[in-house]
Amino acid sequence: MCLARSWVSKYGPVRKVLTQPFGLWAFGLLCFPVPGSCFVSSVLCGLRCSWPTSFGLGIFVIFPIFNYFCAGASYSPVLQKETLQRIISTLASKNDEIHNFIDMLNQTIQNVQINSSNVISELDDEFDALYSVLDEMRGSMASTIQQEQARKIQALQNQLSNCSNALESSEELLELAAQSLDIKDPVKFSEAARQIKDRVTMASAFRISLKPEVSDSMTHLMVDFTRERHALQTVKFLPVPKAPIIDLAACLVIDNCITVSWRMPEEDSRVDHFVLEYRKTNFDGLARVKDEQSWELIDYIKATEYTLSGLKFDTKYINVRVRACNKAVAGEYSDPVTLETKAFVFDLDNTSSHVNLKVEDSYVEWEPTGGRGQEKVKGKENKSRSGASPKRTSIGGKAPVKGSRDRFAGESYTVLGNNAIESGQHYWEVRAQKDCKSYSVGVAYKTLGKYDQLGKTNISWCIHVNNWLQNTLAAKHNNKTKTLDMPVPDRLGVYCNFDGGQLTFYNAISKVPLYTFRMKFTQPLLPAFMIRCGGLAVSTGLQVPSAVKTLQKNENGLSGSTGSLNNIAQ
């Protein structure tokens, strides 16, 4: 990449060429059209560097964060103002970082004080039990901890003082820079801008370290008296376990389970157990302090491997970290690892569901008086509002989203998912209540009509369960029905391969396939549900089960039982 800027000097047109940046520096040339004797000047970190040029060429070096002000060039106040605004933005950002770091330092000091106090308290409890023997050693050990506390607090306070001074200087410079923006005289403004830039490049805010010099964990914590009771003269502090190392290659994410494997950097026979923590996140990489979920904890793990099961993958990633514990204290956490947790997540759309359906997130229930109840309420509203047109509201209490589709009506007791499928392989499950008499589970195009029932059009596919007189199971599409000679499962699994043109229904418990539709999908699909009497609970955030993947690899399709209902979807 090459950047260039041109202007007119007393020697004629001048062209400044910037080459590819190298590290933190960029190199360039000032090119004059005729040979001559001149000086090319640049301002870098408060230094003015000049080189005589007899061949019309001048070499300069610039720092990439700041634009430089060339003494011999006629920069317009607009360019200088833009440069100064970038400097102010950089300073403001740095100030925010320092503020956050100061808060962290203060919290670290508090943690050191709390942790050291807790350690001394626990140490006192142990010594109280063996006071007659250990009285002599008690003072020295407490003194060691207090010295550790004093040393760490002193180091943190020194660092805190340096940050406060840097912040004070930076805020003063920021205020001066803001005032300079109001200078109308171009000469004075240019001079003020150069002075501010010179001070910025030497500002202490860019030289201080934003990493605590010490941690809030104590080096010397507790002692294990189990074996030392018989040899009190050899009592030593129990060392803090080192941080484990998570083996990312051995970690496995499958069937909504996460298997985490780790090892100690070196053998430590004093390690009693491990603690694993995990949290869901939508960020890949460094952790964000804001908008992050809290860590979930799994304690007393004896092995160096653990499997988290029954997870709902409703975020893109999961962070995992591990710490080792001996009988006295827990060590530092391992470096967290980020594992991808891809899954299809959706809620039920209560803004377009039938008025007889009560919808709450992933649960839908049929209410026979839902529609009539609403009509009565609307009638009262009409009377009380002197003819004002009533607004349609959902049973769930949420107002319909502006621009959403019409509600299903008539005999189409339907609710759709709020997340469309446009590619890939996806899986979700549905469990019906025991008193559920009639329901359908499937997919449909967004263009499904408000009076259309699932399976009775060429843009919807479903499995229908009828429990009115006897339990029956049937596949439906385009107003055609295929009765399935198999028991109705307690839980239905739905597998959709959009790109492969396949929709398969499974017994979600045994993973036995019930029916497969094969077609070419031409529009995005929405999960669709139709229910009369009872309720349905939908489980999303599920990976495609490994058993289903294996069946898909080996299965050629149930062509003999599905051919009559398959087609190319329009």
LUMLUMKE-813207 format. One line per 5 residues: number of its first residue (from 0); their letters; for each residue y, z, x of C-alpha. Coordinates in nm, 4 decimals. Layout:
residues N
NUM = a = Y Z X ~ ...
//
This chain:
residues 570
0 = mclar = 0.0000 0.0000 0.0000 ~ 0.3486 -0.0860 0.1326 ~ 0.6839 0.0300 -0.0022 ~ 1.0174 -0.1293 0.0867 ~ 1.3860 -0.0723 0.0199
5 = swvsk = 1.6775 -0.2975 0.1187 ~ 2.0546 -0.2408 0.1547 ~ 2.3543 -0.4015 0.3237 ~ 2.4990 -0.2514 0.6429 ~ 2.7711 -0.3696 0.8784
10 = ygpvr = 2.5005 -0.5678 1.0618 ~ 2.3933 -0.7465 0.7465 ~ 2.0971 -0.6938 0.5126 ~ 1.8624 -0.4128 0.6161 ~ 1.5054 -0.3738 0.4955
15 = kvltq = 1.3170 -0.0449 0.5163 ~ 0.9373 -0.0811 0.5107 ~ 0.7058 0.2151 0.4506 ~ 0.3452 0.1780 0.5514 ~ 0.0303 0.3490 0.4269
20 = pfglw = 0.0771 0.7311 0.4488 ~ -0.1303 0.8956 0.7211 ~ -0.2165 1.2586 0.6462 ~ 0.1109 1.4379 0.5720 ~ 0.3254 1.1799 0.7563
25 = afgll = 0.4295 0.8215 0.6870 ~ 0.5582 0.5732 0.9432 ~ 0.7942 0.2837 0.8881 ~ 1.0370 0.0322 1.0405 ~ 1.4017 -0.0471 0.9901
30 = cfpvp = 1.4444 -0.4203 1.0423 ~ 1.7832 -0.5824 1.1179 ~ 1.8325 -0.9608 1.0965 ~ 2.0071 -0.9945 1.4350 ~ 1.9651 -0.8182 1.7674
35 = gscfv = 2.2196 -0.5538 1.8347 ~ 2.2808 -0.2056 1.9522 ~ 2.2623 0.0551 1.6803 ~ 2.1125 0.3914 1.6056 ~ 1.8601 0.4497 1.3315
40 = ssvlc = 1.8818 0.8033 1.2042 ~ 1.6623 1.0036 0.9737 ~ 1.6618 1.3587 0.8608 ~ 1.3309 1.5378 0.9011 ~ 1.2815 1.9116 0.8541
45 = glrcs = 1.6433 1.9846 0.9514 ~ 1.6374 1.7664 1.2664 ~ 1.8387 1.4499 1.3205 ~ 1.6369 1.2007 1.5226 ~ 1.7989 0.8851 1.6601
50 = wptsf = 1.6593 0.5994 1.8620 ~ 1.8667 0.3207 2.0273 ~ 1.7538 -0.0245 1.9198 ~ 1.8376 -0.3343 2.1175 ~ 1.6032 -0.5644 1.9297
55 = glgif = 1.7079 -0.4815 1.5756 ~ 1.4150 -0.2468 1.5114 ~ 1.4213 0.1251 1.4506 ~ 1.1214 0.3542 1.4037 ~ 1.1455 0.6534 1.1759
60 = vifpi = 0.9122 0.9214 1.0453 ~ 0.9426 1.0782 0.7021 ~ 0.7763 1.3638 0.5153 ~ 0.6200 1.2270 0.1956 ~ 0.7337 1.5041 -0.0387
65 = fnyfc = 1.1076 1.4502 0.0179 ~ 1.3094 1.1345 0.0333 ~ 1.5321 1.1318 0.3392 ~ 1.9044 1.0762 0.3502 ~ 2.0001 0.8206 0.6158
70 = agasy = 2.3436 0.8768 0.7669 ~ 2.4012 0.5073 0.8222 ~ 2.2833 0.3937 0.4783 ~ 2.4879 0.3822 0.1608 ~ 2.2629 0.5615 -0.0859
75 = spvlq = 2.4041 0.5870 -0.4360 ~ 2.4622 0.9296 -0.5929 ~ 2.2031 0.8381 -0.8556 ~ 1.9274 0.8101 -0.5936 ~ 2.0417 1.1289 -0.4247
80 = ketlq = 2.0461 1.3073 -0.7609 ~ 1.6936 1.1923 -0.8367 ~ 1.5831 1.3160 -0.4952 ~ 1.7497 1.6502 -0.5489 ~ 1.5868 1.6827 -0.8906
85 = riist = 1.2467 1.6262 -0.7292 ~ 1.3281 1.8974 -0.4764 ~ 1.4230 2.1342 -0.7586 ~ 1.1026 2.0535 -0.9432 ~ 0.8995 2.1244 -0.6290
90 = laskn = 1.0817 2.4529 -0.5755 ~ 1.0311 2.5575 -0.9371 ~ 0.6607 2.4824 -0.9133 ~ 0.6334 2.6791 -0.5925 ~ 0.8182 2.9688 -0.7549
95 = deihn = 0.5673 2.9734 -1.0394 ~ 0.2830 2.9845 -0.7878 ~ 0.4455 3.2744 -0.6045 ~ 0.5047 3.4624 -0.9306 ~ 0.1387 3.4247 -1.0224
100 = fidml = 0.0328 3.5243 -0.6734 ~ 0.2516 3.8366 -0.6836 ~ 0.0905 3.9341 -1.0139 ~ -0.2501 3.8846 -0.8549 ~ -0.1503 4.0947 -0.5533
105 = nqtiq = -0.0307 4.3760 -0.7785 ~ -0.3538 4.3602 -0.9741 ~ -0.5533 4.3595 -0.6506 ~ -0.3713 4.6714 -0.5332 ~ -0.4541 4.8409 -0.8625
110 = nvqin = -0.8156 4.7340 -0.8328 ~ -0.8363 4.8688 -0.4779 ~ -0.6981 5.2013 -0.5964 ~ -0.9285 5.2170 -0.8984 ~ -1.2372 5.1018 -0.7100
115 = ssnvi = -1.1751 5.3352 -0.4194 ~ -1.1210 5.6267 -0.6595 ~ -1.4423 5.5399 -0.8427 ~ -1.6306 5.5169 -0.5158 ~ -1.5018 5.8538 -0.3973
120 = seldd = -1.5896 6.0078 -0.7336 ~ -1.9460 5.8719 -0.7163 ~ -1.9693 5.9827 -0.3573 ~ -1.8616 6.3341 -0.4580 ~ -2.1304 6.3420 -0.7266
125 = efdal = -2.3981 6.2568 -0.4720 ~ -2.2705 6.5117 -0.2236 ~ -2.2525 6.7820 -0.4896 ~ -2.6312 6.7543 -0.5333 ~ -2.6834 6.7912 -0.1576
130 = ysvld = -2.3711 6.9914 -0.0794 ~ -2.5388 7.2509 0.1389 ~ -2.6719 6.9851 0.3762 ~ -2.4121 6.7112 0.3581 ~ -2.0906 6.9131 0.3452
135 = emrgs = -2.0124 6.8289 0.7036 ~ -2.0532 6.4532 0.6536 ~ -1.8704 6.4438 0.3223 ~ -1.5237 6.4716 0.4754 ~ -1.5812 6.1946 0.7272
140 = masti = -1.7202 5.9525 0.4714 ~ -1.4373 6.0200 0.2262 ~ -1.1930 5.9756 0.5111 ~ -1.3501 5.6396 0.5972 ~ -1.3046 5.5195 0.2421
145 = qqeqa = -0.9472 5.6460 0.2287 ~ -0.8689 5.4724 0.5554 ~ -1.0177 5.1542 0.4135 ~ -0.7997 5.1965 0.1050 ~ -0.4872 5.2634 0.3108
150 = rkiqa = -0.5534 4.9675 0.5398 ~ -0.6068 4.7258 0.2515 ~ -0.3124 4.8521 0.0481 ~ -0.0868 4.8322 0.3549 ~ -0.1989 4.4754 0.4221
155 = lqnql = -0.1451 4.3783 0.0579 ~ 0.1937 4.5504 0.0423 ~ 0.3051 4.3657 0.3557 ~ 0.1948 4.0405 0.1996 ~ 0.3674 4.1379 -0.1248
160 = sncsn = 0.6899 4.2097 0.0607 ~ 0.6777 3.8715 0.2365 ~ 0.6214 3.6961 -0.0959 ~ 0.9104 3.8831 -0.2589 ~ 1.1447 3.7846 0.0254
165 = aless = 1.0298 3.4235 0.0078 ~ 1.0752 3.4206 -0.3676 ~ 1.4230 3.5700 -0.3444 ~ 1.5248 3.3089 -0.0867 ~ 1.3684 3.0308 -0.2903
170 = eelle = 1.5406 3.1391 -0.6125 ~ 1.8744 3.1545 -0.4318 ~ 1.8185 2.8045 -0.2969 ~ 1.7089 2.6847 -0.6396 ~ 2.0279 2.8210 -0.7973
175 = laaqs = 2.2378 2.6538 -0.5271 ~ 2.0576 2.3247 -0.5844 ~ 2.1152 2.3474 -0.9599 ~ 2.4872 2.4075 -0.9022 ~ 2.5021 2.1083 -0.6674
180 = ldikd = 2.3963 1.8804 -0.9511 ~ 2.7361 1.9400 -1.1124 ~ 2.9344 1.8190 -0.8081 ~ 3.1220 1.5033 -0.9044 ~ 3.2562 1.4060 -0.5612
185 = pvkfs = 2.9932 1.1741 -0.4039 ~ 3.0825 1.2827 -0.0499 ~ 3.0598 1.6517 -0.1275 ~ 2.7476 1.5953 -0.3311 ~ 2.5803 1.4060 -0.0464
190 = eaarq = 2.6726 1.6791 0.2003 ~ 2.5453 1.9510 -0.0329 ~ 2.2227 1.7603 -0.0923 ~ 2.1596 1.7255 0.2827 ~ 2.2220 2.0948 0.3387
195 = ikdrv = 1.9874 2.1926 0.0577 ~ 1.7184 1.9596 0.1843 ~ 1.7500 2.1013 0.5359 ~ 1.7096 2.4526 0.4011 ~ 1.4204 2.3553 0.1778
200 = tmasa = 1.2194 2.2081 0.4624 ~ 1.2561 2.5353 0.6512 ~ 1.2061 2.7592 0.3456 ~ 0.9594 3.0420 0.3919 ~ 0.8078 2.9692 0.0505
205 = frisl = 0.6194 2.6775 0.2065 ~ 0.4923 2.8766 0.5041 ~ 0.3458 3.1863 0.3400 ~ -0.0230 3.2052 0.2543 ~ -0.1079 3.2449 -0.1133
210 = kpevs = -0.4447 3.4024 -0.0429 ~ -0.4872 3.7828 -0.0276 ~ -0.5552 3.8993 0.3246 ~ -0.8079 4.1527 0.1936 ~ -1.0226 4.1800 -0.1189
215 = dsmth = -1.0316 4.4681 -0.3643 ~ -1.3945 4.5456 -0.2786 ~ -1.4522 4.8373 -0.0471 ~ -1.6462 4.7809 0.2751 ~ -1.7896 5.1311 0.2699
220 = lmvdf = -1.8951 5.2428 -0.0750 ~ -2.2004 5.4576 -0.1442 ~ -2.5107 5.5875 0.0278 ~ -2.8702 5.5785 -0.0944 ~ -3.0183 5.9248 -0.0594
225 = trerh = -3.3774 5.8351 -0.1559 ~ -3.5102 5.8120 0.2005 ~ -3.2250 5.9865 0.3794 ~ -3.3026 6.3269 0.2192 ~ -3.5609 6.3820 0.4918
230 = alqtv = -3.3384 6.2532 0.7705 ~ -2.9852 6.3565 0.6855 ~ -2.8695 6.3127 1.0427 ~ -2.9189 5.9340 1.0131 ~ -2.7241 5.8874 0.6893
235 = kflpv = -2.5248 5.5631 0.6860 ~ -2.3222 5.3725 0.4338 ~ -2.5314 5.1320 0.2320 ~ -2.3946 4.7855 0.3171 ~ -2.2536 4.5725 0.0374
240 = pkapi = -2.4971 4.2872 -0.0411 ~ -2.3742 3.9472 0.0656 ~ -2.2958 3.6833 -0.1923 ~ -2.5994 3.4768 -0.3011 ~ -2.6010 3.0984 -0.2652
245 = idlaa = -2.6770 2.9009 -0.5803 ~ -2.9110 2.6078 -0.5146 ~ -2.7427 2.3400 -0.7232 ~ -3.0240 2.0894 -0.6627 ~ -3.2769 2.3323 -0.8130
250 = clvid = -3.0665 2.4071 -1.1231 ~ -3.1918 2.2379 -1.4392 ~ -3.0225 2.1640 -1.7723 ~ -3.2716 2.0593 -2.0411 ~ -3.3455 2.1379 -2.4072
255 = ncitv = -3.0284 2.3479 -2.4363 ~ -3.1599 2.5718 -2.1607 ~ -3.0082 2.6213 -1.8160 ~ -3.2287 2.7284 -1.5268 ~ -3.0290 2.8714 -1.2367
260 = swrmp = -3.1852 2.9209 -0.8932 ~ -3.0320 3.0994 -0.5952 ~ -3.1128 3.2590 -0.2585 ~ -2.9671 3.5205 -0.0293 ~ -2.7997 3.3936 0.2889
265 = eedsr = -3.0271 3.6303 0.4813 ~ -3.3126 3.8626 0.3949 ~ -3.1934 4.1919 0.2448 ~ -3.4632 4.4393 0.1449 ~ -3.2062 4.6741 -0.0116
270 = vdhfv = -3.1214 4.4318 -0.2937 ~ -3.2485 4.5886 -0.6159 ~ -3.1519 4.3251 -0.8731 ~ -2.9107 4.0421 -0.9510 ~ -2.6383 3.9912 -1.2088
275 = leyrk = -2.5780 3.6432 -1.3532 ~ -2.2593 3.5506 -1.5350 ~ -2.1770 3.2290 -1.7183 ~ -1.8946 3.0924 -1.9289 ~ -1.8301 2.7737 -2.1192
280 = tnfdg = -1.5456 2.5459 -2.0153 ~ -1.4115 2.1961 -2.0649 ~ -1.2810 2.1738 -1.7075 ~ -1.4756 2.0275 -1.4173 ~ -1.3705 2.1801 -1.0863
285 = larvk = -1.1475 2.4760 -1.0129 ~ -1.1383 2.7439 -1.2784 ~ -0.8315 2.7747 -1.4988 ~ -0.6963 3.1187 -1.5712 ~ -0.5457 3.0188 -1.9021
290 = deqsw = -0.7550 2.9120 -2.2012 ~ -1.0787 3.0114 -2.0311 ~ -1.3541 3.1917 -2.2190 ~ -1.4708 3.5276 -2.0921 ~ -1.7783 3.5589 -1.8723
295 = elidy = -2.1102 3.6414 -2.0420 ~ -2.3280 3.8782 -1.8357 ~ -2.7043 3.8959 -1.7792 ~ -2.7957 4.2114 -1.5859 ~ -3.1013 4.3482 -1.4024
300 = ikate = -3.2565 4.0169 -1.2990 ~ -3.5345 4.0879 -1.0486 ~ -3.6182 3.7295 -0.9466 ~ -3.3988 3.4668 -0.7791 ~ -3.4197 3.2371 -1.0797
305 = ytlsg = -3.3207 3.2800 -1.4420 ~ -3.3249 3.0590 -1.7526 ~ -3.0517 3.0810 -2.0147 ~ -3.2039 2.9667 -2.3422 ~ -3.0859 2.9056 -2.6975
310 = lkfdt = -2.7421 2.7849 -2.5880 ~ -2.5145 2.5745 -2.8036 ~ -2.3551 2.3083 -2.5873 ~ -2.0163 2.2941 -2.7587 ~ -1.8212 2.2447 -2.4344
315 = kyinv = -1.8495 1.9855 -2.1587 ~ -1.9493 2.2262 -1.8806 ~ -2.0769 2.5752 -1.8027 ~ -1.9705 2.7794 -1.4984 ~ -2.2365 3.0023 -1.3420
320 = rvrac = -2.2103 3.2678 -1.0714 ~ -2.4465 3.5358 -0.9326 ~ -2.4057 3.8641 -0.7443 ~ -2.6619 4.0852 -0.5735 ~ -2.6801 4.4610 -0.6328
325 = nkava = -2.8439 4.7417 -0.4420 ~ -2.8912 5.0914 -0.5822 ~ -2.5304 5.1833 -0.5133 ~ -2.3035 4.8834 -0.5479 ~ -2.2755 4.5190 -0.6479
330 = geysd = -2.1801 4.2599 -0.3883 ~ -1.9392 3.9711 -0.4052 ~ -1.9978 3.6880 -0.6499 ~ -2.1401 3.3617 -0.5280 ~ -1.9247 3.0532 -0.5367
335 = pvtle = -1.9394 2.9421 -0.9014 ~ -2.1132 2.6145 -0.9810 ~ -2.0311 2.3860 -1.2711 ~ -2.3148 2.2348 -1.4733 ~ -2.2626 1.9539 -1.7232
340 = tkafv = -2.3691 2.0309 -2.0811 ~ -2.3489 1.7075 -2.2774 ~ -2.4324 1.7270 -2.6468 ~ -2.3189 1.5903 -2.9833 ~ -2.0925 1.8388 -3.1630
345 = fdldn = -1.9476 1.8059 -3.5109 ~ -1.8443 2.0113 -3.8135 ~ -1.8713 1.9195 -4.1777 ~ -1.5594 1.7528 -4.3195 ~ -1.4476 1.9620 -4.6162
350 = tsshv = -1.1460 1.7381 -4.6777 ~ -1.3603 1.4602 -4.8241 ~ -1.6631 1.6508 -4.9542 ~ -1.7545 1.6593 -5.3233 ~ -1.5676 1.9284 -5.5173
355 = nlkve = -1.9000 2.0904 -5.6113 ~ -1.9744 2.1558 -5.2444 ~ -1.8557 2.4633 -5.0580 ~ -1.8185 2.3672 -4.6921 ~ -1.7681 2.6051 -4.4004
360 = dsyve = -1.7893 2.4496 -4.0534 ~ -2.1628 2.3685 -4.0236 ~ -2.2828 2.5029 -4.3585 ~ -2.2671 2.3404 -4.7029 ~ -2.3660 2.4925 -5.0348
365 = weptg = -2.3819 2.3388 -5.3822 ~ -2.1821 2.5159 -5.6506 ~ -2.2483 2.3887 -6.0030 ~ -1.9109 2.5153 -6.1344 ~ -1.7095 2.4114 -5.8315
370 = grgqe = -1.5527 2.1036 -5.9864 ~ -1.4931 2.2560 -6.3306 ~ -1.3494 2.5710 -6.1725 ~ -1.1005 2.3631 -5.9827 ~ -1.0034 2.1693 -6.2938
375 = kvkgk = -0.9260 2.4966 -6.4746 ~ -0.7101 2.6142 -6.1874 ~ -0.5313 2.2826 -6.1791 ~ -0.4690 2.3073 -6.5525 ~ -0.3018 2.6437 -6.5077
380 = enksr = -0.0933 2.5036 -6.2272 ~ 0.0180 2.2184 -6.4511 ~ 0.1357 2.4609 -6.7167 ~ 0.3106 2.6937 -6.4773 ~ 0.4838 2.4162 -6.2862
385 = sgasp = 0.6222 2.2312 -6.5886 ~ 0.4409 1.9048 -6.5357 ~ 0.4393 1.9021 -6.1550 ~ 0.1422 1.7049 -6.0230 ~ -0.1278 1.9395 -5.8857
390 = krtsi = -0.2498 1.9030 -5.5282 ~ -0.6217 1.8715 -5.4593 ~ -0.7587 2.1536 -5.2465 ~ -1.1021 2.2082 -5.1010 ~ -1.3396 2.4848 -5.1998
395 = ggkap = -1.3328 2.6053 -4.8397 ~ -0.9606 2.6738 -4.8642 ~ -0.8441 2.4119 -4.6127 ~ -0.5937 2.1501 -4.7209 ~ -0.7113 1.7908 -4.6859
400 = vkgsr = -0.5935 1.6103 -4.3772 ~ -0.3248 1.3531 -4.4450 ~ -0.4703 1.0054 -4.4354 ~ -0.8321 1.1220 -4.4796 ~ -1.0756 0.9376 -4.7062
405 = drfag = -1.1117 1.0100 -5.0794 ~ -1.3385 1.2892 -5.1890 ~ -1.6877 1.2020 -5.2986 ~ -1.7184 1.2194 -5.6730 ~ -1.9562 1.1642 -5.9613
410 = esytv = -2.3231 1.2122 -5.8707 ~ -2.2575 1.1670 -5.4980 ~ -2.2685 1.5327 -5.3874 ~ -2.1977 1.4256 -5.0298 ~ -2.0327 1.5662 -4.7207
415 = lgnna = -1.9901 1.3833 -4.3892 ~ -1.9607 1.5007 -4.0312 ~ -1.6171 1.4861 -3.8683 ~ -1.7294 1.3230 -3.5418 ~ -1.8412 0.9594 -3.5334
420 = iesgq = -2.1215 0.8123 -3.3226 ~ -2.0159 0.4969 -3.1415 ~ -2.2662 0.4841 -2.8555 ~ -2.5403 0.6778 -2.6789 ~ -2.8286 0.8972 -2.7939
425 = hywev = -2.7660 1.2049 -3.0068 ~ -2.9620 1.4761 -3.1855 ~ -2.8955 1.7436 -3.4464 ~ -3.1017 1.9593 -3.6813 ~ -3.0791 2.0674 -4.0439
430 = raqkd = -3.2371 2.3682 -4.2142 ~ -3.2466 2.3969 -4.5926 ~ -3.2409 2.7201 -4.7894 ~ -3.5648 2.8127 -4.9634 ~ -3.4114 2.7573 -5.3081
435 = cksys = -3.2766 2.4140 -5.2162 ~ -3.4027 2.1721 -5.4829 ~ -3.2817 1.8319 -5.3695 ~ -3.1111 1.7116 -5.0558 ~ -3.0733 1.4110 -4.8271
440 = vgvay = -3.0069 1.4002 -4.4522 ~ -2.9046 1.0886 -4.2637 ~ -2.6159 0.8751 -4.1402 ~ -2.3664 0.6380 -4.2966 ~ -2.0788 0.4126 -4.2067
445 = ktlgk = -1.7271 0.5415 -4.2648 ~ -1.6884 0.2863 -4.5433 ~ -1.9379 0.4645 -4.7696 ~ -1.7893 0.4624 -5.1196 ~ -1.6817 0.7810 -5.2953
450 = ydqlg = -1.9447 0.7275 -5.5678 ~ -2.2198 0.5977 -5.3352 ~ -2.5307 0.8098 -5.2905 ~ -2.7081 0.8218 -4.9550 ~ -2.9842 0.5654 -4.9187
455 = ktnis = -2.8727 0.3604 -5.2173 ~ -2.6472 0.1293 -5.0153 ~ -2.7003 -0.0948 -4.7138 ~ -2.4637 0.1206 -4.5048 ~ -2.6509 0.4515 -4.5304
460 = wcihv = -2.9942 0.5694 -4.4148 ~ -3.1563 0.9010 -4.4985 ~ -3.4595 1.1192 -4.5557 ~ -3.4657 1.2626 -4.9079 ~ -3.6399 1.5880 -5.0026
465 = nnwlq = -3.7158 1.6662 -5.3677 ~ -3.8353 2.0148 -5.4587 ~ -3.7806 2.0119 -5.8349 ~ -4.1418 1.9880 -5.9576 ~ -4.3318 1.9284 -5.6362
470 = ntlaa = -4.2372 1.8847 -5.2764 ~ -4.1873 1.5178 -5.1889 ~ -4.0466 1.3460 -4.8835 ~ -3.9097 0.9925 -4.8808 ~ -3.7105 0.7541 -4.6640
475 = khnnk = -3.4248 0.5709 -4.8359 ~ -3.2062 0.2729 -4.7504 ~ -3.0395 -0.0067 -4.9467 ~ -3.1697 0.1380 -5.2788 ~ -3.5271 0.1170 -5.1523
480 = tktld = -3.7545 0.4180 -5.1211 ~ -4.0579 0.4763 -4.8999 ~ -4.2608 0.7826 -4.9976 ~ -4.3962 0.9691 -4.6966 ~ -4.7349 1.1359 -4.7271
485 = mpvpd = -4.6625 1.4465 -4.5201 ~ -4.5442 1.8017 -4.5829 ~ -4.1735 1.8803 -4.5938 ~ -4.0771 2.0552 -4.2658 ~ -3.8779 2.3765 -4.2634
490 = rlgvy = -3.6293 2.2124 -4.0279 ~ -3.5406 1.8454 -3.9895 ~ -3.4422 1.6884 -3.6584 ~ -3.2293 1.3719 -3.6531 ~ -3.2357 1.1437 -3.3484
495 = cnfdg = -2.9879 0.8556 -3.3349 ~ -2.9936 0.5911 -3.0626 ~ -2.6858 0.3877 -3.1493 ~ -2.7174 0.1289 -2.8724 ~ -3.0934 0.0932 -2.9255
500 = gqltf = -3.0528 0.0583 -3.3020 ~ -3.2854 0.3436 -3.3916 ~ -3.2690 0.6376 -3.6317 ~ -3.5714 0.8710 -3.6261 ~ -3.6358 1.1865 -3.8264
505 = ynais = -3.8555 1.4602 -3.6812 ~ -4.0180 1.7844 -3.7741 ~ -3.7745 1.9876 -3.5636 ~ -4.0339 2.2557 -3.4880 ~ -4.3359 2.0440 -3.3904
510 = kvply = -4.1313 1.7355 -3.2883 ~ -4.3697 1.5170 -3.4936 ~ -4.1882 1.1978 -3.6021 ~ -4.1527 1.1542 -3.9795 ~ -3.9895 0.8144 -4.0120
515 = tfrmk = -3.7988 0.5614 -3.8025 ~ -3.5319 0.3133 -3.9113 ~ -3.4709 0.0226 -3.6750 ~ -3.1600 -0.1878 -3.7126 ~ -2.8506 -0.3103 -3.5320
520 = ftqpl = -2.5568 -0.0823 -3.5984 ~ -2.2251 -0.2665 -3.6210 ~ -1.9907 0.0208 -3.7091 ~ -1.9520 0.3847 -3.6024 ~ -2.1911 0.6229 -3.7767
525 = lpafm = -2.1163 0.9585 -3.9359 ~ -2.3775 1.2288 -3.9996 ~ -2.4188 1.2463 -4.3758 ~ -2.5630 1.5063 -4.6128 ~ -2.6175 1.5108 -4.9886
530 = ircgg = -2.7292 1.8269 -5.1689 ~ -2.7891 1.9521 -5.5202 ~ -2.8850 2.3177 -5.5697 ~ -2.9041 2.5372 -5.2610 ~ -2.7519 2.5056 -4.9176
535 = lavst = -2.7926 2.3328 -4.5806 ~ -2.7237 2.4746 -4.2338 ~ -2.6526 2.2156 -3.9646 ~ -2.7158 2.2852 -3.5950 ~ -2.5095 2.0774 -3.3510
540 = glqvp = -2.4362 2.1014 -2.9807 ~ -2.8011 2.0164 -2.9114 ~ -2.9344 1.7965 -2.6341 ~ -3.1945 1.5352 -2.7172 ~ -3.5175 1.7404 -2.6752
545 = savkt = -3.7395 1.6432 -2.3847 ~ -4.0329 1.6053 -2.6268 ~ -3.8318 1.3511 -2.8244 ~ -3.7378 1.1649 -2.5063 ~ -4.1042 1.1471 -2.4080
550 = lqkne = -4.2008 1.0174 -2.7513 ~ -3.9277 0.7556 -2.7367 ~ -4.0609 0.6255 -2.4065 ~ -4.4166 0.5946 -2.5344 ~ -4.3448 0.5017 -2.8949
555 = nglsg = -4.3386 0.1417 -3.0087 ~ -4.1998 0.2474 -3.3456 ~ -4.3686 0.3133 -3.6767 ~ -4.3498 -0.0540 -3.7656 ~ -4.6256 -0.0425 -4.0243
560 = stgsl = -4.4508 0.2224 -4.2331 ~ -4.0898 0.1289 -4.1768 ~ -4.0727 -0.2472 -4.1885 ~ -3.9799 -0.2680 -4.5552 ~ -3.6625 -0.0614 -4.5098
565 = nniaq = -3.5414 -0.1990 -4.1736 ~ -3.2643 -0.4520 -4.1488 ~ -2.9598 -0.5565 -3.9512 ~ -2.6785 -0.3335 -4.0714 ~ -2.3690 -0.5233 -4.1725
//
